[in-house]
Amino acid sequence: MIPLAWVMRRHHWPLVALIVLWTAQAPFYTTVGLSEGTRHSPLLTVPMAAAVGALQLRHRLHAARGERPAGWPWTLTALVLLADAPLPWLGQDWEALGMFVIASAMLPHGWARWDLAGAQLLISELVGVLGALSVAGSTTTLVIAIGVYNIAMPVLYAGVLIGGTRLVRLVNELYATRTELAASAVGQERVRLSRDLHDLLGQSLPAISLEGDLALRLLAKDPAAVRAEIESLTEVAREALRGTRAVTRDEHAVSLSTEIDGATALLGAAGVQTRLSARGCRAAAPSC
């Protein structure tokens, strides 16, 4: 079974694979001459397409972290030039990379991004319509169909890229929130352990120390009293051990009546006569 943490840390891989596959379309189309029948050498188209894919990948991964890449105006300009400048030479076979420009146009804030996306759609529309008109025997229906296709498909592809990027960002935020919750739970458990151990051992250890000192003082005077003190000390130590185990299992509960009895016993071991009561505590209360 694949660990959840391993999957969450690699959730951007499908987006990377999608960009790589879509980047490979343009050099493949130009090499086989898919639209216009003219084949072009991959020696130039493949490096240009790789540069476009690398720029788009950089934009998408930064956007998935909720930020814009450093120098994004320059990288966005380079993307526009690489996607649009070869169009007069490569034609419709290169036009598929325009979707990356539309997706990256969403990086800036304000109206500039809509202007850039609209300009790229217009360029794609012109390339498609001019390509359709140059085909012998093309009809008005064919030109309209190609025009609609050249608007719908770049928008669809760009929408998939933007949606995939937002999905990766949400998973990033989910993973960060999960990590914060785990750290918070660990911190709360540490506070609970320290509090319960302080409440438990803060009383038991002084009692053991006090009864041990008292047993040493009575060692030569009253052996029977020493035996009683040692038995009491042993019982306190055992009770502290049971309480420590209960703390580790989150089963330790502090009771007011138990604390009063313990304080009375501790003071009695020191020779202090004490009378304590919990009249103000209701018997039905769980802490009594």
KANOR-V530420 format. One record per backbone hydrogen bond with DSSP energy under -0.5 kcal/mol. CO is the residue of the C=O (numbers start at 1). NH is the residue of the N-H. Records with the same first field share a line. If there is no record, write none. Layout:
CO->NH + NH
//
This chain:
3->7
4->8
5->9
7->10
8->11
10->13
12->16
13->17
14->18
15->19
16->20
17->21
18->22
19->23
20->24
21->25
22->25 + 26
23->27
24->28
25->29
26->30
27->31
28->32
29->33 + 34
30->40
33->37
37->39
41->44 + 45
42->46
44->48
45->49
46->50
47->51
48->52
49->53
50->54
51->55
52->56
53->57
54->58
55->59
56->60
57->61
58->62
59->63
60->64
61->65
62->65 + 67
63->66
69->72
71->74 + 75
72->76
73->77
74->78
75->79
76->80
77->81
78->82
79->83
80->84
81->85
84->87
85->88
86->89 + 90
87->91
90->93
91->94
92->95
94->97
95->98
96->99
97->100 + 101
98->102
99->103
100->104
101->105
103->106
104->107
110->113
111->115
112->116
113->117
114->118
115->119
116->120
117->121
118->122
119->123
120->124
121->125
122->126
123->127
124->128
125->129
126->130
127->131
128->132
129->133
130->134
132->135
135->138
139->143
140->144
141->145
142->146
143->147
144->148
145->149
146->150
147->151
148->151 + 152
149->153
151->155
152->156
153->157
154->158
155->159
156->160
157->161
158->162
159->163
160->164
161->165
162->166
163->167
164->168
165->169
166->170
167->171
168->172
169->173
170->174
171->175
172->176
173->177
174->178
175->179
176->180
177->181
178->182
179->183
180->184
181->185
182->186
183->187
184->188
185->189
186->190
187->191
188->192
189->193
190->194
191->195
192->196
193->197
194->198
195->199
196->200
197->201 + 202
198->202
200->203 + 204
201->205
203->207
204->208
205->209
206->210
207->211
208->212
209->213
210->214
211->215
212->216
213->217
214->218
215->219
216->219
218->222
222->226
223->227
224->228
225->229
226->230
227->231
228->232
229->233
230->234
231->235
232->236
233->237
234->238
235->239
236->240
237->241
238->242
239->243
240->244
241->245
242->246
243->247
244->248
245->249
246->251 + 252
247->250
253->255
255->259
256->260
257->261
258->262
259->263
260->264
261->265
262->266
263->267
264->268
265->269
266->270
267->272
268->271
271->273
272->274
278->281
280->282
282->285
285->288
287->256
//
